[in-house]
Amino acid sequence: MSDLKEWVYLNLINHVRMIRAARELASLAKERADAKAAFQPSRLKSCFKKL
């Protein structure tokens, strides 16, 4: 029975780790999308025109 408990416990830990990793990836993807939205080449062009 202890083997089963250990297996369940390890599976639970792995599950939590996978969820955390997925959340981290999602937040990184969101940050990247936000950064892409903020960076607009047209703004850059207008800045260079002023120079």
Secondary structure, DSSP 4 states (H G I P E B T S, - for coil): -HHHHHHHHHHHHHHHHHHHHHHHHHHHHHHHHHHHHH--HHHHHHHHHH-
